[in-house]
Protein backbone atom coordinates (compact mmCIF):
# COMPACT_ATOMS: atom_id res chain seq x y z
CA UNK A 1 0.00 0.00 0.00
CA UNK A 2 1.84 3.07 -1.18
CA UNK A 3 -0.76 5.79 -0.64
CA UNK A 4 -1.12 7.73 2.60
CA UNK A 5 0.51 10.46 4.62
CA UNK A 6 4.29 10.33 4.88
CA UNK A 7 5.35 10.15 8.53
CA UNK A 8 8.55 10.18 10.56
CA UNK A 9 9.44 6.56 11.23
CA UNK A 10 9.59 5.61 14.94
CA UNK A 11 12.65 4.22 16.63
CA UNK A 12 12.36 0.43 16.46
CA UNK A 13 14.74 -1.65 18.51
CA UNK A 14 15.81 -5.07 17.28
CA UNK A 15 13.94 -4.73 14.00
CA UNK A 16 15.42 -7.11 11.44
CA UNK A 17 14.44 -4.90 8.54
CA UNK A 18 14.80 -6.30 5.03
CA UNK A 19 17.33 -8.98 5.96
CA UNK A 20 14.55 -11.43 6.84
CA UNK A 21 13.23 -11.37 3.28
CA UNK A 22 12.47 -14.83 1.85
CA UNK A 23 14.95 -16.14 -0.68
CA UNK A 24 12.34 -15.87 -3.42
CA UNK A 25 12.12 -12.09 -2.99
CA UNK A 26 14.34 -9.66 -4.87
CA UNK A 27 17.93 -9.85 -3.65
CA UNK A 28 18.87 -7.25 -1.05
CA UNK A 29 21.96 -5.47 -2.35
CA UNK A 30 24.60 -3.83 -0.15
CA UNK A 31 26.08 -0.71 -1.76
CA UNK A 32 29.00 1.25 -0.31
CA UNK A 33 28.95 4.86 -1.53
CA UNK A 34 32.08 7.01 -2.09
CA UNK A 35 31.38 8.91 1.14
CA UNK A 36 31.51 5.64 3.08
CA UNK A 37 27.77 5.40 3.72
CA UNK A 38 26.21 1.98 3.21
CA UNK A 39 22.92 1.36 1.43
CA UNK A 40 20.76 -1.77 1.49
CA UNK A 41 18.09 -1.94 -1.19
CA UNK A 42 15.79 -4.27 -3.11
CA UNK A 43 15.16 -1.62 -5.80
CA UNK A 44 16.80 -2.07 -9.18
CA UNK A 45 19.68 0.22 -10.15
CA UNK A 46 17.75 2.44 -12.54
CA UNK A 47 14.89 3.05 -10.13
CA UNK A 48 17.32 3.55 -7.24
CA UNK A 49 19.14 6.31 -9.10
CA UNK A 50 15.89 7.94 -10.12
CA UNK A 51 14.44 7.91 -6.59
CA UNK A 52 14.70 11.05 -4.50
CA UNK A 53 16.92 10.50 -1.48
CA UNK A 54 14.75 12.94 0.45
CA UNK A 55 11.52 11.03 -0.11
CA UNK A 56 12.62 7.42 -0.52
CA UNK A 57 15.21 6.72 2.18
CA UNK A 58 15.18 5.21 5.65
CA UNK A 59 18.26 5.89 7.77
CA UNK A 60 19.30 3.22 10.26
CA UNK A 61 21.63 4.21 13.10
CA UNK A 62 22.47 3.53 16.75
CA UNK A 63 21.50 6.12 19.33
CA UNK A 64 23.47 7.15 22.40
CA UNK A 65 22.33 4.02 24.24
CA UNK A 66 23.37 1.73 21.43
CA UNK A 67 19.77 1.04 20.41
CA UNK A 68 19.12 0.56 16.70
CA UNK A 69 16.77 3.25 15.40
CA UNK A 70 15.15 4.13 12.07
CA UNK A 71 14.23 7.59 10.81
CA UNK A 72 13.32 9.38 7.59
CA UNK A 73 15.61 12.31 8.54
CA UNK A 74 19.34 11.98 7.98
CA UNK A 75 21.08 11.75 11.39
CA UNK A 76 23.40 14.70 11.93
CA UNK A 77 25.59 13.25 14.67
CA UNK A 78 25.48 9.49 14.12
CA UNK A 79 26.94 7.11 11.59
CA UNK A 80 24.11 5.58 9.58
CA UNK A 81 23.16 3.13 6.87
CA UNK A 82 20.63 3.78 4.10
CA UNK A 83 17.79 1.34 3.57
CA UNK A 84 15.29 1.22 0.73
CA UNK A 85 12.54 -1.40 0.72
CA UNK A 86 9.61 -1.01 -1.63
CA UNK A 87 6.54 -2.94 -2.70
CA UNK A 88 7.73 -6.28 -4.08
CA UNK A 89 5.44 -6.38 -7.14
CA UNK A 90 5.36 -2.65 -7.93
CA UNK A 91 8.54 -2.29 -9.96
CA UNK A 92 7.47 -2.13 -13.63
CA UNK A 93 10.94 -3.36 -14.60
CA UNK A 94 10.91 -6.41 -12.33
CA UNK A 95 12.38 -9.52 -13.95
CA UNK A 96 10.33 -11.87 -11.75
CA UNK A 97 8.22 -14.32 -13.76
CA UNK A 98 4.94 -13.97 -11.89
CA UNK A 99 3.49 -17.11 -13.49
CA UNK A 100 6.27 -19.34 -12.20
CA UNK A 101 7.74 -17.63 -9.13
CA UNK A 102 7.38 -19.85 -6.03
CA UNK A 103 4.24 -19.24 -3.98
CA UNK A 104 3.80 -18.89 -0.23
CA UNK A 105 0.92 -21.28 0.48
CA UNK A 106 1.61 -22.14 4.12
CA UNK A 107 2.72 -18.97 5.98
CA UNK A 108 0.04 -17.29 8.11
CA UNK A 109 -2.60 -19.74 6.94
CA UNK A 110 -4.84 -19.39 10.00
CA UNK A 111 -4.54 -15.60 10.16
CA UNK A 112 -5.46 -15.24 6.49
CA UNK A 113 -8.36 -17.67 6.75
CA UNK A 114 -9.76 -15.94 9.84
CA UNK A 115 -9.57 -12.43 8.37
CA UNK A 116 -10.90 -13.53 4.98
CA UNK A 117 -13.94 -15.11 6.62
CA UNK A 118 -14.56 -12.11 8.86
CA UNK A 119 -14.56 -9.61 5.99
CA UNK A 120 -15.83 -11.94 3.24
CA UNK A 121 -12.77 -11.60 1.01
CA UNK A 122 -11.33 -14.35 -1.18
CA UNK A 123 -8.35 -15.79 0.76
CA UNK A 124 -6.51 -16.30 -2.56
CA UNK A 125 -6.77 -12.53 -3.15
CA UNK A 126 -5.49 -11.83 0.37
CA UNK A 127 -2.50 -14.10 -0.16
CA UNK A 128 -1.85 -12.51 -3.57
CA UNK A 129 -1.84 -9.01 -2.08
CA UNK A 130 0.52 -10.05 0.73
CA UNK A 131 2.83 -11.66 -1.84
CA UNK A 132 2.72 -8.53 -4.00
CA UNK A 133 3.23 -6.11 -1.11
CA UNK A 134 5.97 -7.77 0.94
CA UNK A 135 6.71 -11.27 -0.38
CA UNK A 136 5.47 -12.48 3.04
CA UNK A 137 8.14 -10.54 4.94
CA UNK A 138 6.37 -9.58 8.17
CA UNK A 139 9.23 -7.20 9.09
CA UNK A 140 8.98 -5.18 5.86
CA UNK A 141 9.11 -1.42 6.43
CA UNK A 142 9.13 0.88 3.42
CA UNK A 143 10.84 4.23 3.08
CA UNK A 144 7.41 5.85 3.03
CA UNK A 145 6.47 4.21 6.32
CA UNK A 146 4.31 1.32 5.08
CA UNK A 147 4.51 -1.52 7.57
CA UNK A 148 4.39 -5.29 7.68
CA UNK A 149 2.93 -7.99 5.51
CA UNK A 150 0.22 -5.88 3.85
CA UNK A 151 2.26 -2.65 3.99
CA UNK A 152 -0.19 -0.57 5.99
CA UNK A 153 0.50 3.14 6.20
CA UNK A 154 0.44 4.40 9.82
CA UNK A 155 -2.58 6.68 9.27
CA UNK A 156 -4.51 3.90 7.56
CA UNK A 157 -3.60 1.45 10.31
CA UNK A 158 -4.93 3.86 12.95
CA UNK A 159 -8.20 4.30 11.04
CA UNK A 160 -8.58 0.52 10.93
CA UNK A 161 -7.91 0.13 14.65
CA UNK A 162 -4.56 -1.58 14.16
CA UNK A 163 -2.42 -0.93 17.23
CA UNK A 164 0.77 -2.67 16.08
CA UNK A 165 1.09 -3.06 12.31
CA UNK A 166 4.29 -5.08 12.74
CA UNK A 167 2.33 -7.91 14.39
CA UNK A 168 1.23 -10.28 11.65
CA UNK A 169 -2.31 -11.06 12.91
CA UNK A 170 -3.14 -7.37 13.37
CA UNK A 171 -1.56 -6.41 10.08
CA UNK A 172 -3.45 -9.06 8.13
CA UNK A 173 -6.77 -8.23 9.76
CA UNK A 174 -6.27 -4.53 9.07
CA UNK A 175 -5.16 -5.09 5.50
CA UNK A 176 -8.06 -7.42 4.71
CA UNK A 177 -10.48 -4.96 6.30
CA UNK A 178 -9.13 -2.21 4.04
CA UNK A 179 -9.24 -4.48 1.00
CA UNK A 180 -12.88 -5.32 1.80
CA UNK A 181 -13.69 -1.61 1.97
CA UNK A 182 -12.11 -1.10 -1.45
CA UNK A 183 -14.05 -4.02 -2.91
CA UNK A 184 -17.29 -2.58 -1.54
CA UNK A 185 -16.47 0.91 -2.79
CA UNK A 186 -15.79 -0.34 -6.32
CA UNK A 187 -18.67 -2.77 -6.62
CA UNK A 188 -16.65 -5.93 -6.12
CA UNK A 189 -14.32 -5.17 -9.02
CA UNK A 190 -11.07 -6.82 -7.93
CA UNK A 191 -8.89 -4.91 -10.38
CA UNK A 192 -10.19 -1.53 -9.23
CA UNK A 193 -9.99 -2.58 -5.59
CA UNK A 194 -6.37 -3.65 -5.90
CA UNK A 195 -5.56 -0.49 -7.85
CA UNK A 196 -7.06 1.48 -4.97
CA UNK A 197 -5.02 -0.56 -2.48
CA UNK A 198 -1.88 0.50 -4.33
CA UNK A 199 -2.61 4.05 -5.49
CA UNK A 200 -5.49 5.08 -3.23
CA UNK A 201 -9.24 5.16 -3.92
CA UNK A 202 -9.04 8.86 -4.81
CA UNK A 203 -6.75 8.14 -7.75
CA UNK A 204 -9.05 5.39 -9.03
CA UNK A 205 -11.99 7.79 -8.76
CA UNK A 206 -10.17 10.63 -10.52
CA UNK A 207 -9.24 8.44 -13.48
CA UNK A 208 -12.52 6.52 -13.42
CA UNK A 209 -10.54 3.28 -13.57
CA UNK A 210 -7.02 2.00 -13.03
CA UNK A 211 -4.72 5.05 -12.81
CA UNK A 212 -2.20 5.33 -15.66
CA UNK A 213 0.75 4.82 -13.33
CA UNK A 214 3.27 2.21 -14.45
CA UNK A 215 3.62 0.96 -10.87
CA UNK A 216 -0.12 0.57 -10.35
CA UNK A 217 -0.74 -1.11 -13.69
CA UNK A 218 2.05 -3.59 -13.02
CA UNK A 219 0.77 -4.20 -9.49
CA UNK A 220 -2.81 -4.89 -10.59
CA UNK A 221 -1.70 -7.30 -13.31
CA UNK A 222 0.63 -9.19 -10.98
CA UNK A 223 -1.90 -9.44 -8.15
CA UNK A 224 -4.34 -10.90 -10.66
CA UNK A 225 -1.83 -13.52 -11.78
CA UNK A 226 -0.93 -14.41 -8.21
CA UNK A 227 -4.59 -14.68 -7.20
CA UNK A 228 -5.28 -17.13 -10.02
CA UNK A 229 -2.32 -19.22 -8.96
CA UNK A 230 -3.19 -19.20 -5.26
CA UNK A 231 -6.77 -20.18 -6.10
CA UNK A 232 -5.70 -23.07 -8.32
CA UNK A 233 -5.31 -25.54 -5.43
Secondary structure, 3 states (H helix, E strand, C coil): CCCCCCCCCCCCCCCCCCCCCCCCCCCCEEEECCCCCEEEECCCHHHHHHCCHHHHCEEEEECCCCCEEEECCCCCCCCEEEEECCCCCCCCCCCCCCCCCCCCCCCCHHHHHHHHHHHCCCHHHHHHHHHHHHCCCCCCECCCCCECCCCECHHHHHHCCCCCCCCHHHHHHHHHHHHHHHHHHCCCCHHHHHHHHHHCHHHHHHHCCCCCCHHHHHHHHHHHHHHHHHCCC
